[in-house]
Amino acid sequence: MNKMDFIAVAKRVFSIEAQAVALLADRLDNSFADAVERILSSNGRVIVCGMGKSGIIGKKIAATLASTGTPSFFMHPGEAYHGDLGMVTADDIFVAISNSGETDEVLKLIPFLKDNGNYLVAFTGNSTSTLAKAAHSHLDIGVPEEACPLKLAPTSSTTATLAMGDALAVTLMKARDFRPESFARFHPGGSLGRRLLSKVEDEMITSKLPLVSEEAQVLEVIKAISFGSLGLAIVTLTDGWGLVTDGDIRRAIECHGNEVFNKTAADLMTRHPSKVSVGTRIEDAILLMDKHNITSLLVFQDERLVGVFKK
């Protein structure tokens, strides 16, 4: 095989798997809607279970559900059969994944689930399988063919399973009116979590604030900018505040040349610079900075300057 052959094989995989996912839409029926309604009305968790490759996909589905407003976790069928079923309450929804619908480790759990009163959702590619028939809701993940040239390794079928799991999670998100703020609560370590959950006081600079008077000469202003390492100097006024940035200094030099050194902070500053109060979300602060095309905000508590927030 040459390089072009490699690319041709990859394109064929994309084509086969894309077709497999596209065909899922035609097989959606009331079972899907029933599963969504039952999950929404449940006071329990969604427990996802699968063996082998189905289990790996199941872990991702459980993680997606958990991070988008549906409490969920993955349970290995082998561990479930040897004690982990003790974690399953009657209120829990059980999602069992098996392309064949005949995976022995999964089928062994059915008697317990029936006795425990759990609602069972089955992901299978065979609507006449044992698992499909035992389920309250059957979601058809059957595919015309695997992308694997030997038709052995799960490829199209695992992609279809993943897509069905995403469809379930996204539908639940829409039904719950799940918002960015909710997503951020479950992802506090991400950039979205930072912007939506953190406040300006969590990240503002409070030490070495570069303060100058309005009469300060340009050299003094430059020294203050260097001292604070914030790219700005804060000008204290009798009736408020001003701001001189390093950009203001550069523009003044371009405009006035050497005469700039006869100027004062009052000559160069921006009066009444943008500011926020303690308690402002970082998201709102960033939106304000984007609106005014600036990179810094003064932070106040009541009328007292307490810090500088930088993008």
C-alpha positions as CSV (number, residue, x, y, z in Angstrom):
1,M,0.0,0.0,0.0
2,N,1.2,3.5,-0.8
3,K,0.2,6.8,0.9
4,M,-2.8,7.3,-1.4
5,D,-4.1,3.9,-0.4
6,F,-3.8,4.8,3.3
7,I,-6.0,7.9,2.6
8,A,-8.5,5.9,0.6
9,V,-8.9,3.4,3.5
10,A,-9.4,6.2,6.0
11,K,-12.0,7.9,3.7
12,R,-13.9,4.7,3.4
13,V,-14.0,4.4,7.2
14,F,-15.4,7.9,7.5
15,S,-18.1,7.1,4.8
16,I,-19.2,3.8,6.4
17,E,-19.4,5.3,9.9
18,A,-21.1,8.5,8.8
19,Q,-23.8,6.4,7.0
20,A,-24.2,4.2,10.2
21,V,-24.9,7.3,12.3
22,A,-27.2,8.9,9.7
23,L,-29.4,5.7,9.6
24,L,-30.0,5.9,13.4
25,A,-32.4,8.8,12.9
26,D,-34.8,6.6,10.9
27,R,-35.0,4.0,13.6
28,L,-35.8,6.4,16.5
29,D,-39.2,5.7,17.9
30,N,-41.3,6.2,21.1
31,S,-38.8,4.0,23.0
32,F,-36.3,6.9,22.9
33,A,-38.9,9.4,24.1
34,D,-40.1,7.0,26.8
35,A,-36.5,6.6,28.1
36,V,-36.1,10.4,28.2
37,E,-39.3,10.9,30.1
38,R,-38.5,8.1,32.6
39,I,-35.0,9.6,33.2
40,L,-36.5,13.1,33.7
41,S,-39.1,11.8,36.2
42,S,-36.6,9.6,38.1
43,N,-35.2,10.6,41.5
44,G,-32.3,8.1,41.0
45,R,-29.2,8.0,38.8
46,V,-28.6,6.6,35.4
47,I,-26.3,3.6,35.6
48,V,-24.6,2.7,32.4
49,C,-23.3,-0.9,31.9
50,G,-21.4,-2.6,29.1
51,M,-18.7,-5.2,28.4
52,G,-15.5,-4.7,26.4
53,K,-15.7,-2.0,23.7
54,S,-19.4,-1.3,24.7
55,G,-18.2,-0.7,28.2
56,I,-15.6,1.8,27.1
57,I,-18.3,3.7,25.1
58,G,-20.6,3.4,28.1
59,K,-18.0,5.1,30.3
60,K,-18.1,8.1,27.9
61,I,-21.9,8.2,27.8
62,A,-22.1,8.1,31.6
63,A,-19.5,10.9,31.8
64,T,-21.4,13.0,29.3
65,L,-24.7,12.5,31.2
66,A,-23.1,13.4,34.5
67,S,-21.5,16.6,33.3
68,T,-24.7,17.8,31.6
69,G,-27.2,17.6,34.4
70,T,-28.1,13.9,34.7
71,P,-26.5,12.1,37.6
72,S,-24.8,9.0,36.2
73,F,-22.0,6.5,36.6
74,F,-20.6,3.5,34.8
75,M,-20.8,0.0,36.3
76,H,-18.8,-2.9,35.0
77,P,-21.1,-5.9,34.5
78,G,-18.6,-8.3,36.0
79,E,-18.1,-6.3,39.1
80,A,-21.9,-5.7,39.3
81,Y,-22.5,-9.4,39.3
82,H,-20.0,-9.8,42.2
83,G,-21.3,-7.2,44.6
84,D,-21.6,-3.8,42.9
85,L,-25.3,-4.3,42.4
86,G,-25.6,-3.2,46.0
87,M,-25.1,0.4,44.6
88,V,-28.3,0.1,42.5
89,T,-31.4,1.6,44.1
90,A,-34.9,1.0,42.8
91,D,-35.1,4.6,41.6
92,D,-32.1,4.2,39.3
93,I,-32.4,3.9,35.5
94,F,-30.2,1.1,34.1
95,V,-28.8,1.5,30.6
96,A,-27.3,-1.8,29.3
97,I,-25.2,-1.7,26.2
98,S,-24.6,-4.8,24.0
99,N,-24.5,-4.7,20.2
100,S,-25.5,-8.3,20.0
101,G,-28.0,-8.1,22.8
102,E,-26.7,-11.4,24.0
103,T,-23.6,-10.5,26.1
104,D,-23.7,-13.0,28.9
105,E,-22.2,-10.7,31.6
106,V,-25.0,-8.2,30.9
107,L,-27.8,-10.7,30.7
108,K,-27.0,-12.1,34.1
109,L,-28.0,-8.8,35.6
110,I,-31.6,-8.9,34.2
111,P,-33.2,-11.0,37.0
112,F,-31.9,-8.6,39.7
113,L,-33.0,-5.5,37.8
114,K,-36.5,-7.0,37.4
115,D,-36.7,-7.9,41.0
116,N,-35.4,-4.5,42.1
117,G,-37.9,-2.6,40.0
118,N,-35.4,-0.8,37.8
119,Y,-36.4,0.7,34.5
120,L,-34.1,-0.9,31.8
121,V,-32.9,0.9,28.7
122,A,-31.1,-1.3,26.2
123,F,-28.8,-0.2,23.5
124,T,-28.5,-3.1,21.0
125,G,-28.2,-3.7,17.3
126,N,-30.7,-6.6,17.5
127,S,-34.3,-5.8,18.3
128,T,-35.1,-9.6,18.8
129,S,-32.3,-10.2,21.2
130,T,-32.7,-11.3,24.8
131,L,-31.6,-7.9,26.1
132,A,-33.9,-5.9,23.8
133,K,-36.9,-8.0,24.7
134,A,-36.2,-7.7,28.4
135,A,-35.9,-3.9,28.3
136,H,-38.6,-1.3,28.9
137,S,-37.0,0.9,26.2
138,H,-34.9,-0.4,23.3
139,L,-32.7,2.0,21.4
140,D,-31.6,0.5,18.1
141,I,-27.9,1.0,17.4
142,G,-27.7,-1.5,14.5
143,V,-25.4,-0.7,11.6
144,P,-25.3,-2.1,8.0
145,E,-21.6,-3.0,8.4
146,E,-18.5,-2.5,10.5
147,A,-15.8,-0.3,9.1
148,C,-13.3,-3.0,10.0
149,P,-12.3,-4.8,6.8
150,L,-12.6,-8.1,8.6
151,K,-16.1,-7.1,9.9
152,L,-14.9,-8.2,13.3
153,A,-13.6,-5.2,15.3
154,P,-16.4,-3.0,16.7
155,T,-16.1,0.3,14.7
156,S,-19.3,1.5,13.1
157,S,-21.3,0.0,15.9
158,T,-19.3,1.7,18.7
159,T,-19.6,5.0,16.8
160,A,-23.4,4.5,16.5
161,T,-23.6,3.7,20.2
162,L,-21.7,6.8,21.1
163,A,-23.9,9.0,18.9
164,M,-27.0,7.5,20.5
165,G,-25.6,8.3,23.9
166,D,-25.0,11.8,22.8
167,A,-28.5,12.1,21.4
168,L,-29.9,11.0,24.8
169,A,-27.7,13.4,26.8
170,V,-28.4,16.4,24.6
171,T,-32.2,15.7,24.6
172,L,-32.1,15.6,28.4
173,M,-30.1,18.8,28.4
174,K,-32.7,20.6,26.3
175,A,-35.5,19.2,28.4
176,R,-33.9,20.4,31.6
177,D,-33.1,23.8,30.1
178,F,-29.5,23.1,31.0
179,R,-27.5,26.4,30.8
180,P,-23.9,27.4,30.6
181,E,-23.9,28.3,34.3
182,S,-25.1,24.8,35.1
183,F,-22.3,23.3,32.9
184,A,-19.7,25.5,34.6
185,R,-20.8,24.2,38.0
186,F,-19.7,20.7,37.0
187,H,-16.5,22.0,35.3
188,P,-15.0,24.5,37.7
189,G,-11.5,23.7,36.5
190,G,-12.2,24.7,32.9
191,S,-12.1,28.1,31.3
192,L,-15.9,28.3,31.3
193,G,-16.1,27.4,35.0
194,R,-13.6,30.2,35.7
195,R,-15.5,32.8,33.8
196,L,-19.0,31.9,35.1
197,L,-18.3,30.9,38.7
198,S,-15.3,33.0,39.8
199,K,-15.5,36.6,40.8
200,V,-13.1,39.4,40.0
201,E,-11.8,39.5,43.6
202,D,-10.7,35.9,43.2
203,E,-8.1,37.0,40.5
204,M,-7.6,40.7,40.9
205,I,-4.2,42.2,41.6
206,T,-4.1,43.9,45.0
207,S,-0.5,44.6,45.8
208,K,2.0,47.1,44.2
209,L,-0.9,49.1,42.7
210,P,0.9,51.8,40.6
211,L,-0.7,55.1,42.0
212,V,0.3,58.6,40.8
213,S,-1.1,62.0,41.3
214,E,-2.5,64.0,38.4
215,E,0.5,66.4,38.6
216,A,3.0,63.6,38.1
217,Q,5.4,64.1,35.3
218,V,5.6,61.5,32.5
219,L,8.9,60.0,33.8
220,E,7.2,59.4,37.1
221,V,4.2,57.8,35.4
222,I,6.6,55.5,33.4
223,K,8.3,54.5,36.6
224,A,4.9,53.7,38.2
225,I,3.9,51.6,35.2
226,S,7.2,49.7,35.5
227,F,6.8,49.3,39.2
228,G,3.3,47.8,39.0
229,S,4.0,45.5,36.0
230,L,0.4,45.9,34.9
231,G,1.0,48.1,31.9
232,L,-0.8,51.0,33.5
233,A,-0.7,53.7,36.2
234,I,-3.7,54.7,38.2
235,V,-4.2,58.4,38.6
236,T,-5.7,59.7,41.9
237,L,-8.0,62.6,41.4
238,T,-9.9,64.7,43.9
239,D,-13.2,63.7,42.2
240,G,-12.4,60.2,41.0
241,W,-9.8,58.3,39.1
242,G,-7.8,58.3,35.9
243,L,-5.8,55.7,34.0
244,V,-2.6,56.0,31.9
245,T,-1.6,52.9,30.0
246,D,1.7,52.2,28.3
247,G,-0.2,52.6,25.1
248,D,-1.1,56.1,26.1
249,I,2.6,56.8,26.6
250,R,3.6,55.5,23.2
251,R,0.9,57.5,21.4
252,A,1.9,60.6,23.3
253,I,5.5,60.2,22.2
254,E,4.4,59.7,18.6
255,C,2.3,62.9,18.8
256,H,4.5,65.2,20.9
257,G,8.1,63.8,20.6
258,N,10.4,65.1,23.3
259,E,7.7,67.5,24.4
260,V,6.0,64.6,26.0
261,F,8.3,64.8,29.0
262,N,6.8,68.2,29.9
263,K,3.3,66.6,30.1
264,T,1.6,65.4,33.3
265,A,-0.5,62.4,34.1
266,A,-3.6,64.6,33.8
267,D,-2.6,65.4,30.2
268,L,-2.4,61.7,29.1
269,M,-4.9,59.9,31.3
270,T,-8.4,58.5,30.5
271,R,-10.8,60.0,32.9
272,H,-13.4,57.9,34.6
273,P,-12.0,54.5,33.4
274,S,-14.1,51.4,33.3
275,K,-14.6,49.8,36.7
276,V,-16.4,47.0,38.4
277,S,-17.4,46.2,41.9
278,V,-16.3,43.3,44.2
279,G,-18.7,40.4,43.5
280,T,-18.7,40.9,39.7
281,R,-18.5,37.6,37.8
282,I,-15.3,37.2,35.7
283,E,-17.6,36.5,32.7
284,D,-19.3,39.9,33.1
285,A,-16.0,41.6,33.6
286,I,-14.6,40.0,30.4
287,L,-17.7,41.0,28.4
288,L,-17.3,44.6,29.6
289,M,-13.6,44.6,28.6
290,D,-14.5,43.2,25.2
291,K,-17.1,45.8,24.7
292,H,-14.7,48.7,25.3
293,N,-11.7,46.9,23.8
294,I,-9.6,47.2,27.0
295,T,-7.6,44.7,29.0
296,S,-7.9,46.0,32.6
297,L,-10.6,47.1,35.0
298,L,-10.4,48.9,38.3
299,V,-12.1,47.0,41.1
300,F,-13.9,48.9,43.8
301,Q,-15.6,47.9,47.1
302,D,-18.1,50.7,47.7
303,E,-16.0,53.8,46.9
304,R,-12.6,52.3,47.8
305,L,-10.2,51.0,45.1
306,V,-9.2,47.5,46.1
307,G,-7.5,46.1,43.0
308,V,-7.0,45.7,39.2
309,F,-8.5,42.9,37.2
310,K,-6.7,42.0,34.0
311,K,-8.0,39.8,31.2
